[in-house]
Each structure stands twice: as C-alpha cells, then as structure tokens.
Amino acid sequence: FCIDHKMEPEPEQTKEELEIEKNQCYEQVTIALSRGVLANHILWSMQNLGCPVDPFKFFKCQPCDVPAVAHYSRELGIGICQNHLKYVSTTKYNLPLQQHIAHELIHAYDDCTTDYDLTNCQQRACTEIRANNLSGECSFKNEYAKGKVSWWPKGHQRECVKRRAM
C-alpha cells in the first residue's frame, strides 16, 4: 500500500468460529455476485478480453488485518475480509458488498487491460479513482446513509471519489 493504515487487532477466534465466519462470507459473496449486475458485466468483459476469471477460485474469504472489506492482488485474486463483513450493512440485496466487489473487480479489470505497476503510487491512484468513480460507492444513497451529504451539491461525485481514493 502507498499509505499505511492501522487498525485494532481482532479478538482471538476458535477454528470453529473462523470456519463459520468463512462459510457466512462465501454465502454473502455468492448472493452479491448473483445479484450484482456491474460485477457480472466486469467478469463478462474480462472473459471476452482474454482474462478468464473463475469466481469460485478468484474470490477468497479470509481473515484480514488491514482496514478493508476486500482487496485485490494480482497473484491471489480478490480477498474478502470475512472478519470485516460485520461492518458492511447487509441488506436483503447485499448492495454494499456488491459495490466492494465491483470496486475490486475494476482493479482486476485494469490489471487485465493495462500493464500498470501496483507498486507505483500514481498508477495505483488512477485505478483507485476509476474504482471509486465506477463502483457506485459514491452514490447519493451511500453518501447520504453515511452522513457525508444531506443534499446533492454540485461537484460531490468528484469530492467523494477524491476523498475515497486518498
């Protein structure tokens, strides 16, 4: 990462608790992918561009010690932070998780279609801007629910993308 984020350590869990959490995570990912139009469009586009992705192997639920719900890695695919899903509002449609998945798939798409260097902060910033702009994370509904905006002021999309990408 270009910026080092810190977070509080998670309490110790038993193997059984971790396995239950992992199974719940995969269930949520399956639901999100089954209803996520944008995610499915990105997966289809990657397939057509010669970057096939097997969703059953590409998404990995795992405990994370970074402050994120999901992360993309060229080598591993998309990691879903099973211990952080409790911080994502889980609605009937898993919309926030769909947006996190779409965000990470945009990184995967960028990696598939361009030869960018993941260690270059400028290139990382470009893909973060695209992912924040296109994933729906800066929608009025999301921003309103988070208390970031009470009306839709001019330029809010740009400010939201900038805030989230930094």
GILIN-V401585 format. One record per pair of residues at least 12 apart in sequence whose ideal C-beta (glycine too) atoms are under 10 Angstrom apart, sorted by the first residue. I is the first residue (numbers start at 1). J is the second residue. If there is no record, write none. Layout:
# GILIN-V401585
i & j
I & J
I & J
This chain:
# GILIN-V401585
i & j
1 & 66
1 & 68
1 & 71
1 & 118
1 & 119
1 & 121
1 & 124
2 & 118
2 & 119
2 & 120
2 & 121
2 & 122
2 & 124
2 & 125
2 & 128
2 & 166
3 & 121
3 & 124
3 & 166
4 & 66
5 & 66
5 & 67
5 & 68
6 & 65
6 & 66
6 & 67
7 & 64
7 & 65
7 & 66
7 & 67
7 & 68
7 & 84
8 & 65
8 & 67
9 & 65
10 & 63
10 & 64
10 & 65
10 & 81
10 & 83
10 & 84
11 & 83
13 & 63
13 & 83
18 & 62
18 & 63
18 & 82
18 & 83
20 & 82
21 & 61
21 & 62
21 & 63
21 & 82
21 & 83
21 & 85
21 & 86
22 & 60
22 & 61
22 & 62
22 & 63
22 & 80
22 & 82
22 & 83
23 & 61
23 & 82
24 & 61
24 & 82
24 & 85
24 & 86
24 & 90
25 & 59
25 & 60
25 & 61
25 & 62
25 & 63
25 & 80
25 & 81
25 & 82
25 & 83
25 & 84
25 & 85
25 & 97
26 & 56
26 & 59
26 & 60
26 & 61
26 & 80
26 & 82
27 & 61
27 & 94
28 & 61
28 & 80
28 & 82
28 & 85
28 & 88
28 & 90
28 & 94
28 & 97
28 & 101
29 & 55
29 & 56
29 & 59
29 & 60
29 & 61
29 & 70
29 & 78
29 & 80
29 & 82
29 & 85
29 & 94
29 & 97
29 & 98
29 & 100
29 & 101
30 & 55
30 & 56
30 & 59
30 & 94
31 & 90
31 & 92
31 & 93
31 & 94
31 & 97
31 & 98
32 & 59
32 & 80
32 & 88
32 & 90
32 & 93
32 & 94
32 & 95
32 & 96
32 & 97
32 & 98
32 & 99
32 & 100
32 & 101
32 & 102
33 & 55
33 & 56
33 & 59
33 & 94
33 & 97
33 & 98
33 & 101
33 & 105
34 & 94
34 & 98
35 & 92
35 & 93
35 & 94
35 & 95
35 & 97
35 & 98
36 & 93
36 & 94
36 & 95
36 & 97
36 & 98
36 & 99
36 & 101
36 & 102
36 & 105
36 & 136
37 & 98
37 & 102
38 & 98
38 & 99
38 & 101
38 & 102
38 & 103
38 & 105
38 & 106
38 & 134
38 & 135
38 & 136
39 & 55
39 & 97
39 & 98
39 & 99
39 & 100
39 & 101
39 & 102
39 & 103
39 & 104
39 & 105
39 & 106
39 & 135
40 & 55
40 & 98
40 & 102
40 & 105
41 & 102
41 & 105
42 & 101
42 & 102
42 & 104
42 & 105
42 & 106
42 & 108
42 & 109
42 & 112
42 & 134
42 & 135
43 & 55
43 & 58
43 & 101
43 & 105
43 & 108
43 & 109
45 & 105
45 & 109
45 & 112
45 & 113
46 & 58
46 & 105
46 & 108
46 & 109
46 & 111
46 & 112
46 & 113
47 & 112
49 & 109
49 & 112
49 & 113
50 & 112
50 & 113
51 & 108
51 & 109
51 & 111
51 & 112
51 & 113
52 & 112
53 & 77
53 & 78
53 & 105
53 & 108
53 & 109
53 & 112
54 & 77
55 & 77
55 & 78
55 & 101
55 & 105
57 & 77
58 & 72
58 & 76
58 & 77
58 & 78
58 & 104
58 & 105
58 & 108
59 & 77
59 & 78
59 & 79
59 & 80
59 & 101
59 & 104
59 & 105
60 & 73
60 & 76
60 & 77
60 & 78
60 & 79
60 & 80
60 & 82
61 & 79
61 & 80
61 & 81
61 & 82
61 & 83
61 & 85
62 & 76
62 & 79
62 & 80
62 & 81
62 & 82
62 & 83
63 & 79
63 & 81
63 & 82
63 & 83
63 & 84
64 & 79
64 & 80
64 & 81
64 & 82
64 & 83
64 & 84
65 & 81
65 & 83
66 & 79
66 & 81
66 & 84
67 & 81
67 & 84
67 & 87
68 & 80
68 & 81
68 & 84
68 & 100
68 & 103
68 & 104
69 & 81
69 & 82
69 & 84
69 & 85
69 & 87
69 & 88
69 & 96
69 & 97
69 & 99
69 & 100
69 & 101
69 & 103
69 & 104
70 & 84
70 & 85
70 & 88
70 & 97
70 & 99
70 & 100
70 & 101
70 & 102
70 & 103
70 & 104
70 & 105
70 & 107
71 & 100
71 & 103
71 & 104
71 & 107
72 & 103
72 & 104
72 & 105
72 & 106
72 & 107
72 & 108
72 & 109
72 & 110
72 & 111
72 & 118
72 & 127
72 & 131
73 & 104
73 & 107
73 & 108
73 & 111
73 & 118
74 & 107
74 & 108
74 & 111
74 & 112
74 & 118
77 & 104
77 & 108
78 & 100
78 & 101
78 & 103
78 & 104
78 & 105
78 & 107
78 & 108
79 & 104
80 & 97
80 & 100
80 & 101
80 & 104
81 & 100
84 & 100
85 & 97
85 & 100
88 & 100
89 & 142
89 & 145
89 & 146
95 & 136
95 & 139
95 & 141
95 & 142
96 & 136
96 & 137
96 & 142
96 & 145
98 & 135
98 & 136
99 & 131
99 & 132
99 & 135
99 & 136
99 & 137
99 & 138
99 & 139
99 & 142
100 & 131
100 & 135
100 & 137
101 & 135
102 & 131
102 & 134
102 & 135
102 & 136
102 & 137
103 & 128
103 & 130
103 & 131
103 & 132
103 & 134
103 & 135
103 & 136
103 & 137
103 & 164
104 & 131
104 & 135
105 & 131
105 & 134
105 & 135
106 & 127
106 & 128
106 & 130
106 & 131
106 & 132
106 & 133
106 & 134
106 & 135
107 & 124
107 & 127
107 & 128
107 & 130
107 & 131
107 & 135
108 & 127
108 & 131
109 & 127
109 & 130
109 & 131
109 & 134
110 & 123
110 & 126
110 & 127
110 & 128
110 & 130
110 & 131
111 & 127
114 & 126
114 & 127
124 & 165
125 & 165
125 & 166
126 & 165
127 & 165
128 & 161
128 & 164
128 & 165
128 & 166
129 & 158
129 & 161
129 & 162
129 & 164
129 & 165
129 & 166
130 & 161
130 & 165
131 & 161
131 & 164
131 & 165
132 & 157
132 & 160
132 & 161
132 & 162
132 & 163
132 & 164
132 & 165
132 & 166
133 & 157
133 & 158
133 & 160
133 & 161
133 & 162
133 & 164
133 & 165
134 & 161
135 & 164
137 & 160
137 & 161
137 & 164
138 & 156
138 & 157
138 & 158
138 & 159
138 & 160
138 & 161
138 & 162
138 & 163
138 & 164
139 & 157
139 & 160
140 & 152
140 & 156
140 & 157
140 & 160
142 & 160
143 & 156
143 & 157
143 & 159
143 & 160
143 & 163
146 & 160
148 & 160
148 & 163
